């Protein structure tokens, strides 16, 4: 473990930087977990499916990574994650609106 810390942080690491790294790793973990969720659900259904939790993990991971990128002042990651956050939010909104329409259709029948 000492090798890893000296390789990545030869001058040591401050508490704020360690917290920021933790935020980045959590964001990456959330973002990566969405593919595991999608894969498991698709395998169970024997077809490609994008389940609702995929979009929530995408949004949470994207937001966390955006915060990390903002803290690091990295415009490349901020642009990429910012665009993704918009897309994930839009998909969740469209899913929500469709469910509202479907519920209204069932009530009117």
One Martini backbone bead per residue (centre of mass of N, CA, C, O) as a GRO file, in nm:
protein
  109
    1UNK     BB    1   0.055   0.065  -0.017
    2UNK     BB    2   0.300   0.253  -0.013
    3UNK     BB    3   0.354   0.248  -0.315
    4UNK     BB    4   0.092   0.385  -0.405
    5UNK     BB    5   0.119   0.653  -0.248
    6UNK     BB    6   0.401   0.730  -0.376
    7UNK     BB    7   0.317   0.722  -0.672
    8UNK     BB    8   0.063   0.930  -0.655
    9UNK     BB    9   0.196   1.075  -0.367
   10UNK     BB   10   0.503   1.188  -0.319
   11UNK     BB   11   0.407   1.451  -0.122
   12UNK     BB   12   0.148   1.360  -0.043
   13UNK     BB   13  -0.174   1.405   0.139
   14UNK     BB   14  -0.447   1.581   0.181
   15UNK     BB   15  -0.754   1.585   0.313
   16UNK     BB   16  -0.904   1.728   0.081
   17UNK     BB   17  -0.795   1.539  -0.141
   18UNK     BB   18  -0.907   1.276  -0.020
   19UNK     BB   19  -1.204   1.358  -0.035
   20UNK     BB   20  -1.210   1.408  -0.339
   21UNK     BB   21  -1.135   1.120  -0.418
   22UNK     BB   22  -1.377   0.985  -0.287
   23UNK     BB   23  -1.587   1.125  -0.463
   24UNK     BB   24  -1.478   1.015  -0.731
   25UNK     BB   25  -1.509   0.710  -0.662
   26UNK     BB   26  -1.809   0.714  -0.606
   27UNK     BB   27  -1.898   0.817  -0.882
   28UNK     BB   28  -1.770   0.585  -1.044
   29UNK     BB   29  -1.928   0.360  -0.903
   30UNK     BB   30  -2.211   0.452  -0.980
   31UNK     BB   31  -2.164   0.464  -1.286
   32UNK     BB   32  -2.080   0.158  -1.314
   33UNK     BB   33  -2.333   0.016  -1.183
   34UNK     BB   34  -2.533   0.056  -1.419
   35UNK     BB   35  -2.421  -0.179  -1.595
   36UNK     BB   36  -2.480  -0.407  -1.402
   37UNK     BB   37  -2.783  -0.366  -1.390
   38UNK     BB   38  -2.839  -0.395  -1.693
   39UNK     BB   39  -2.723  -0.678  -1.726
   40UNK     BB   40  -2.897  -0.836  -1.521
   41UNK     BB   41  -3.175  -0.765  -1.641
   42UNK     BB   42  -3.119  -0.870  -1.927
   43UNK     BB   43  -3.061  -1.163  -1.847
   44UNK     BB   44  -3.339  -1.223  -1.718
   45UNK     BB   45  -3.501  -1.129  -1.997
   46UNK     BB   46  -3.339  -1.194  -2.267
   47UNK     BB   47  -3.290  -0.874  -2.304
   48UNK     BB   48  -3.257  -0.552  -2.381
   49UNK     BB   49  -3.239  -0.336  -2.090
   50UNK     BB   50  -3.355  -0.023  -1.932
   51UNK     BB   51  -3.363   0.046  -1.622
   52UNK     BB   52  -3.439   0.281  -1.392
   53UNK     BB   53  -3.173   0.263  -1.217
   54UNK     BB   54  -2.982   0.347  -1.443
   55UNK     BB   55  -3.066   0.652  -1.436
   56UNK     BB   56  -2.999   0.708  -1.139
   57UNK     BB   57  -2.698   0.626  -1.151
   58UNK     BB   58  -2.623   0.822  -1.372
   59UNK     BB   59  -2.699   1.080  -1.221
   60UNK     BB   60  -2.535   1.040  -0.958
   61UNK     BB   61  -2.262   0.995  -1.094
   62UNK     BB   62  -2.257   1.257  -1.262
   63UNK     BB   63  -2.278   1.457  -1.027
   64UNK     BB   64  -2.028   1.361  -0.872
   65UNK     BB   65  -1.826   1.402  -1.110
   66UNK     BB   66  -1.884   1.702  -1.144
   67UNK     BB   67  -1.786   1.789  -0.867
   68UNK     BB   68  -1.504   1.686  -0.906
   69UNK     BB   69  -1.436   1.852  -1.162
   70UNK     BB   70  -1.488   2.128  -1.039
   71UNK     BB   71  -1.269   2.102  -0.815
   72UNK     BB   72  -1.041   2.048  -1.052
   73UNK     BB   73  -1.093   2.223  -1.304
   74UNK     BB   74  -1.243   2.025  -1.539
   75UNK     BB   75  -1.386   2.087  -1.844
   76UNK     BB   76  -1.413   1.811  -1.976
   77UNK     BB   77  -1.575   1.662  -1.756
   78UNK     BB   78  -1.796   1.874  -1.720
   79UNK     BB   79  -1.912   1.852  -2.004
   80UNK     BB   80  -1.972   1.550  -2.010
   81UNK     BB   81  -2.146   1.537  -1.747
   82UNK     BB   82  -2.345   1.766  -1.811
   83UNK     BB   83  -2.470   1.629  -2.054
   84UNK     BB   84  -2.558   1.370  -1.909
   85UNK     BB   85  -2.743   1.497  -1.696
   86UNK     BB   86  -2.950   1.594  -1.899
   87UNK     BB   87  -3.021   1.317  -2.023
   88UNK     BB   88  -3.105   1.168  -1.761
   89UNK     BB   89  -3.324   1.368  -1.679
   90UNK     BB   90  -3.495   1.342  -1.934
   91UNK     BB   91  -3.556   1.041  -1.909
   92UNK     BB   92  -3.697   1.058  -1.633
   93UNK     BB   93  -3.918   1.249  -1.729
   94UNK     BB   94  -4.037   1.068  -1.953
   95UNK     BB   95  -4.112   0.837  -1.765
   96UNK     BB   96  -4.298   0.997  -1.578
   97UNK     BB   97  -4.500   1.094  -1.798
   98UNK     BB   98  -4.585   0.813  -1.895
   99UNK     BB   99  -4.698   0.716  -1.624
  100UNK     BB  100  -4.915   0.933  -1.606
  101UNK     BB  101  -5.065   0.855  -1.865
  102UNK     BB  102  -5.120   0.558  -1.793
  103UNK     BB  103  -5.283   0.622  -1.535
  104UNK     BB  104  -5.500   0.796  -1.677
  105UNK     BB  105  -5.599   0.572  -1.867
  106UNK     BB  106  -5.689   0.371  -1.642
  107UNK     BB  107  -5.897   0.560  -1.503
  108UNK     BB  108  -6.078   0.615  -1.774
  109UNK     BB  109  -6.175   0.300  -1.813
   0.00000   0.00000   0.00000
